[in-house]
Amino acid sequence: MRLSLFTSIIAVVLVLSSIGCNISTIPSQQSVSPPVIETASTDLTITIGSPNNLVIKPLLGINIGPIPAGTDPRNADLTKAYKEIGVTLIRTHDYYGALDMSLMYPDRTKDPSDPRSYNFASSDETWKAIIDGGFEPYFRLGDSWNDAKPPANALERSNWVKAAVEVLRHYRTGKWNGSNTSFRYVEIWNEPDNQQFWSKPHNPLEYFQLYHEAAFAIKQQFPGVMVGGPAVTQACAMIPQGKKWTQDFLDFVRQKNAPLDFFSWHMYSNNPQEYAEAAKFYRSSLDARGFTRTTMHITEWNTDIKRGADDSPEALALRTGGRGAAILTAAWIELQHNDVEESTIYRGPDPDIKAPTFYGLFYADGRPKRSALAFSLWSKMALYPQQVSISAPSYPSLWMLAGQNDAGNVALIIANTGDKPVSVGISFADQRRINRISLYQVSDASDEIQTSTLNSPIFELDAYSVPLVTFE
C-alpha cells in the first residue's frame, strides 16, 4: 500500500512483538525501559488496524545456487548465506550447463529410454548442493541463456518430452542412481516468447505443442507434481503483441485441456506498480478462460538497468544500493497484494567479482548486497503471516505491509523508494503497554542492517531505505 503526507497521529491498538534476526551483522538487542508513547508532528501517520483474511506468503525463492557461480575458483558457496537471509526455494535455471536439458540429454535423436543417452554428472552435483542445503528445488525443464534451442522437428520434440519424464524420474524417484527427492513444481521451458530461448524460424505454436505434450506426459507419470509455465517475459503483459502471445497460449491450453497448475511470468522493472499491473492482466486472462484455480508464479524479477551502462552510478544504485533494495521490497509488497503464490528472484550470486551490477543479490565472493539484506527482512515478515489492515494517506514513494502472528504480535515493513527521508509516526489506541519498539533498516547509510531500539513510535526512514519495525 502506498502512503502519504499526514501530520496527526491516529490511535491504534495491537499487541506487538519484536523478532530476532539471524543475520550475522545484526547485534542482539538489550532490554530497555518501556518506550514513552508520544504524539509529535510527522510527515506521515500510519494506522494499523485489525487482521484481515489475507495471508503473507513467503515469496522467498531465488534463481541458481547455492554452489559457486561462474568460473573463478574464488567465487563463494552461498549455502550459509542463503540460509541466513531465509531462502526456501531454488529455481534450477541459468547454471549454464548443470540441470539444462541440453547437457543432460544432449542428442535429441538418441533413445530417451537408454541411460547412455544422458549425462547427469554435473547436474547431480548441483542438485545435491540444493538438497543438502535444505532448499526445495523448483525444477525448470529447459535450458539456460547460453544454449536454448527449440526441438528441430516432431521427432526431436517427442524425444525431448520422453527425456523430460526420464530426467524427472532420475531426480524424483532415484532412477539411474539419481535422487529420491520430493519437489512440488515443474516449469516447462523458459521465456519461449524471447528469441534467445525460442529462436526463429520456430513459432509460438511449436512451443504451445511442446508444452501440451510435456504437461500431459509429466502429469500422467507424476500426478502429484504441479506443472506449469511458460515463464514469459514482461512483454507478455505490457505490449499488444505480447498480450496476444499470452492469450493465444492460454486459448491453446484450454482447447487441448492441458494441465496448467500454475502460470509463470517474469518482470524486470524499476516501477513497483508494473508488477501489480502485470499480475492483474495475467489473473484476468486466466480467469476469463476458466483457469480460476491456476496460481501465478513470478520466476524471474529484478531491477532494470540500461544496456551499456553497467558501471554507471544509476546501475550501482539499482543493483548494489539502497535504491534497488527499496524498489525490490516495494515490488515484493505488490506481489503480496496481487495473488502471486510463488516467487524466485533473479538471481543469487554474481558470476564475477568484476560484475557488481549483475543481477545477483550477492557479490561473487559471497558478500551480501543491500538487496540480500532486504530479502532477509522479507523472511522475517513471513513469521507474521496474517495480514493486518493499514490506513494511511497516499505517499507516492512509500509501500508498506503489516503482519501478525498467532500470538497477536505485529511487524511492519516499509519501502521508501524516494530520495528524501520521511518521518513516520504510529500510535496505539487501546492504551496497551508497549515494552519495546525495534527498528531494522537497510539503506545507503551502511552495508549492514542498522538496528536501534526506539523510545517512541516515531522514527525516520532514510532515503532509499527498507525499515522493518517490530513492537513488543
ZAMARGU-4260 file (C-alpha; in steps of 0.2 Angstrom, whole numbers, plus 5000, padded with zeros to 4 digits):
<rodrens>
0) 5000/5000/5000 | 5007/5017/4996 | 5007/5031/5009 | 5006/5050/5010 | 5008/5066/5020
5) 4998/5067/5036 | 5003/5076/5051 | 4992/5070/5066 | 4994/5053/5074 | 4979/5041/5074
10) 4977/5029/5089 | 4978/5011/5086 | 4979/4995/5097 | 4990/4980/5094 | 4999/4968/5105
15) 5016/4968/5096 | 5032/4959/5097 | 5050/4961/5091 | 5059/4947/5081 | 5076/4940/5082
20) 5086/4941/5066 | 5098/4928/5061 | 5109/4939/5050 | 5127/4939/5057 | 5128/4958/5055
25) 5113/4961/5067 | 5118/4963/5085 | 5106/4957/5099 | 5095/4970/5107 | 5096/4973/5126
30) 5081/4975/5137 | 5076/4993/5139 | 5063/5003/5148 | 5046/5004/5141 | 5045/5017/5127
35) 5035/5033/5130 | 5021/5034/5118 | 5022/5052/5112 | 5012/5062/5099 | 5023/5073/5088
40) 5022/5081/5071 | 5027/5069/5057 | 5027/5068/5039 | 5016/5053/5039 | 5005/5044/5051
45) 5001/5025/5049 | 4986/5017/5057 | 4987/4999/5059 | 4970/4991/5060 | 4964/4973/5063
50) 4968/4957/5055 | 4960/4953/5038 | 4958/4937/5029 | 4974/4938/5018 | 4990/4929/5021
55) 5008/4935/5019 | 5016/4922/5008 | 5035/4919/5010 | 5039/4923/4992 | 5057/4918/4997
60) 5064/4909/4981 | 5079/4913/4971 | 5087/4908/4954 | 5103/4897/4954 | 5115/4892/4969
65) 5120/4888/4982 | 5135/4882/4973 | 5148/4895/4966 | 5143/4903/4950 | 5155/4907/4936
70) 5172/4900/4933 | 5183/4909/4946 | 5188/4897/4960 | 5187/4911/4972 | 5168/4913/4970
75) 5158/4908/4985 | 5147/4894/4990 | 5131/4903/4996 | 5123/4889/5007 | 5126/4898/5023
80) 5122/4915/5016 | 5105/4908/5008 | 5100/4901/5025 | 5104/4917/5034 | 5093/4928/5023
85) 5079/4915/5023 | 5079/4907/5005 | 5067/4892/5004 | 5066/4888/4985 | 5079/4887/4972
90) 5074/4888/4953 | 5086/4877/4943 | 5089/4890/4929 | 5105/4898/4922 | 5118/4887/4929
95) 5124/4887/4910 | 5126/4868/4909 | 5120/4859/4925 | 5102/4854/4925 | 5100/4860/4907
100) 5091/4848/4896 | 5104/4852/4883 | 5118/4844/4894 | 5108/4831/4902 | 5100/4824/4886
105) 5112/4832/4873 | 5107/4822/4857 | 5088/4823/4854 | 5089/4809/4841 | 5095/4796/4854
110) 5084/4784/4863 | 5076/4793/4878 | 5074/4776/4887 | 5093/4772/4886 | 5103/4778/4901
115) 5118/4780/4889 | 5109/4795/4881 | 5111/4805/4897 | 5124/4815/4906 | 5120/4818/4924
120) 5137/4821/4932 | 5137/4840/4935 | 5119/4841/4936 | 5119/4828/4951 | 5132/4839/4960
125) 5122/4854/4958 | 5106/4845/4963 | 5115/4838/4979 | 5120/4855/4984 | 5102/4861/4984
130) 5095/4846/4993 | 5110/4845/5006 | 5107/4864/5010 | 5089/4861/5015 | 5082/4870/5000
135) 5067/4865/4989 | 5071/4863/4970 | 5060/4872/4958 | 5063/4862/4943 | 5064/4872/4927
140) 5064/4860/4912 | 5073/4868/4898 | 5090/4877/4895 | 5100/4892/4901 | 5103/4908/4891
145) 5118/4902/4883 | 5111/4886/4875 | 5092/4886/4872 | 5087/4878/4856 | 5069/4873/4851
150) 5067/4855/4845 | 5070/4855/4827 | 5056/4844/4822 | 5042/4832/4828 | 5054/4818/4832
155) 5065/4829/4842 | 5050/4836/4851 | 5043/4819/4855 | 5060/4813/4861 | 5063/4829/4872
160) 5046/4826/4881 | 5050/4807/4884 | 5068/4813/4890 | 5060/4826/4902 | 5050/4812/4910
165) 5066/4802/4912 | 5075/4816/4920 | 5061/4819/4932 | 5062/4801/4937 | 5081/4802/4939
170) 5078/4816/4952 | 5061/4812/4959 | 5062/4793/4961 | 5081/4789/4960 | 5081/4781/4943
175) 5098/4778/4936 | 5107/4781/4953 | 5098/4798/4954 | 5090/4806/4969 | 5074/4802/4978
180) 5068/4820/4981 | 5050/4826/4983 | 5048/4843/4975 | 5032/4852/4970 | 5035/4862/4954
185) 5040/4858/4936 | 5041/4873/4924 | 5041/4869/4906 | 5054/4879/4897 | 5060/4897/4900
190) 5054/4913/4890 | 5048/4905/4874 | 5042/4922/4869 | 5060/4928/4869 | 5070/4924/4853
195) 5085/4920/4864 | 5076/4904/4870 | 5064/4901/4856 | 5073/4907/4840 | 5066/4909/4823
200) 5060/4901/4812 | 5052/4892/4826 | 5035/4899/4830 | 5024/4901/4846 | 5013/4886/4840
205) 5028/4874/4841 | 5030/4879/4859 | 5012/4878/4863 | 5013/4860/4856 | 5028/4856/4866
210) 5020/4862/4882 | 5004/4852/4879 | 5013/4836/4876 | 5026/4838/4890 | 5012/4844/4903
215) 5001/4828/4899 | 5016/4816/4900 | 5023/4823/4916 | 5005/4823/4924 | 5002/4805/4919
220) 5018/4799/4927 | 5018/4811/4942 | 5001/4816/4946 | 5006/4825/4962 | 5018/4837/4954
225) 5012/4854/4949 | 5015/4858/4931 | 5016/4875/4923 | 5024/4888/4913 | 5028/4897/4901
230) 5039/4909/4911 | 5036/4923/4899 | 5045/4940/4898 | 5036/4956/4904 | 5032/4960/4886
235) 5018/4947/4888 | 5009/4959/4899 | 5015/4976/4893 | 5013/4977/4874 | 4999/4972/4862
240) 5010/4958/4853 | 5015/4951/4870 | 4997/4951/4877 | 4992/4942/4861 | 5005/4929/4864
245) 4999/4926/4882 | 4981/4924/4876 | 4985/4913/4862 | 4994/4901/4873 | 4980/4901/4886
250) 4967/4898/4872 | 4978/4883/4865 | 4980/4875/4883 | 4961/4877/4886 | 4957/4870/4869
255) 4968/4855/4872 | 4963/4854/4890 | 4981/4853/4895 | 4987/4854/4913 | 4991/4871/4919
260) 4993/4871/4938 | 5002/4887/4938 | 5006/4902/4926 | 5024/4909/4927 | 5030/4925/4922
265) 5045/4937/4923 | 5047/4956/4926 | 5062/4967/4926 | 5057/4985/4931 | 5061/4999/4942
270) 5042/5004/4944 | 5034/4993/4958 | 5017/4997/4950 | 5021/4987/4935 | 5022/4971/4945
275) 5004/4974/4950 | 4998/4978/4933 | 5006/4963/4926 | 4998/4952/4939 | 4981/4959/4936
280) 4982/4956/4917 | 4988/4938/4919 | 4975/4935/4933 | 4961/4942/4922 | 4967/4932/4907
285) 4967/4916/4916 | 4950/4918/4924 | 4942/4923/4908 | 4947/4906/4901 | 4941/4896/4916
290) 4959/4894/4924 | 4952/4901/4941 | 4962/4888/4951 | 4978/4891/4941 | 4990/4900/4953
295) 5003/4913/4947 | 5022/4912/4950 | 5034/4925/4946 | 5050/4915/4942 | 5062/4930/4937
300) 5062/4948/4943 | 5074/4962/4947 | 5078/4980/4944 | 5081/4985/4926 | 5097/4994/4920
305) 5101/5002/4904 | 5112/4992/4892 | 5129/4998/4891 | 5128/5007/4907 | 5133/4993/4919
310) 5146/5004/4928 | 5135/5020/4929 | 5130/5027/4946 | 5112/5023/4942 | 5116/5004/4939
315) 5126/5004/4956 | 5112/5011/4965 | 5099/4999/4957 | 5110/4983/4959 | 5120/4986/4975
320) 5112/5001/4984 | 5098/5006/4994 | 5088/5012/4979 | 5087/4994/4972 | 5083/4986/4989
325) 5069/4998/4991 | 5062/4995/4974 | 5063/4976/4976 | 5054/4977/4993 | 5040/4988/4985
330) 5038/4975/4972 | 5038/4961/4984 | 5024/4970/4993 | 5014/4972/4977 | 5016/4954/4974
335) 5008/4950/4991 | 4993/4961/4986 | 4991/4953/4969 | 4988/4935/4971 | 5006/4929/4967
340) 5009/4911/4975 | 5027/4909/4972 | 5042/4919/4968 | 5060/4916/4963 | 5070/4932/4961
345) 5084/4933/4948 | 5097/4929/4955 | 5108/4923/4969 | 5126/4926/4965 | 5135/4937/4953
350) 5146/4927/4941 | 5162/4938/4943 | 5168/4950/4956 | 5171/4962/4942 | 5152/4962/4938
355) 5145/4970/4954 | 5130/4977/4944 | 5125/4960/4938 | 5108/4953/4944 | 5115/4944/4960
360) 5109/4948/4977 | 5127/4943/4982 | 5143/4948/4975 | 5153/4933/4968 | 5164/4932/4983
365) 5148/4930/4994 | 5146/4947/5002 | 5128/4952/5003 | 5122/4967/4993 | 5108/4978/5001
370) 5095/4968/4991 | 5100/4952/5000 | 5099/4962/5017 | 5081/4967/5011 | 5077/4949/5007
375) 5081/4944/5025 | 5068/4957/5031 | 5055/4949/5020 | 5059/4932/5028 | 5056/4940/5045
380) 5039/4946/5039 | 5035/4928/5034 | 5035/4924/5053 | 5019/4936/5054 | 5009/4928/5041
385) 4992/4935/5044 | 4990/4952/5035 | 4984/4967/5046 | 4975/4981/5038 | 4984/4998/5036
390) 4976/5015/5035 | 4986/5030/5029 | 4985/5044/5016 | 4994/5041/4999 | 5013/5045/4999
395) 5020/5042/4982 | 5037/5035/4987 | 5031/5023/5001 | 5024/5005/5001 | 5020/4995/5016
400) 5014/4979/5023 | 5009/4973/5041 | 5008/4956/5048 | 5003/4947/5064 | 5007/4930/5071
405) 4997/4918/5081 | 5001/4926/5097 | 4994/4943/5091 | 5011/4951/5088 | 5014/4963/5073
410) 5028/4968/5062 | 5028/4982/5049 | 5039/4983/5034 | 5040/4999/5023 | 5049/5003/5007
415) 5055/5021/5004 | 5059/5022/4985 | 5061/5041/4986 | 5077/5051/4988 | 5071/5060/5003
420) 5070/5054/5021 | 5052/5053/5029 | 5047/5055/5047 | 5034/5042/5052 | 5023/5041/5067
425) 5012/5026/5074 | 5001/5027/5089 | 4991/5013/5098 | 4973/5017/5103 | 4968/5004/5117
430) 4982/5010/5128 | 4990/4993/5129 | 5008/4993/5136 | 5022/4993/5124 | 5038/4987/5131
435) 5050/4989/5116 | 5050/4995/5098 | 5064/4989/5087 | 5069/4996/5070 | 5079/4986/5057
440) 5084/4997/5042 | 5093/4994/5026 | 5099/5009/5017 | 5114/5018/5009 | 5120/5023/5026
445) 5128/5006/5029 | 5132/4990/5020 | 5124/4981/5035 | 5107/4981/5043 | 5106/4995/5055
450) 5097/4992/5072 | 5090/5003/5085 | 5078/5002/5100 | 5065/5017/5099 | 5059/5026/5114
455) 5043/5031/5105 | 5033/5025/5089 | 5041/5039/5079 | 5055/5036/5068 | 5064/5042/5052
460) 5065/5032/5036 | 5081/5035/5026 | 5080/5040/5008 | 5080/5024/4998 | 5078/5013/5013
465) 5069/4997/5019 | 5064/4998/5038 | 5056/4984/5047 | 5048/4989/5063 | 5043/4977/5077
470) 5034/4981/5093 | 5034/4971/5109
</rodrens>
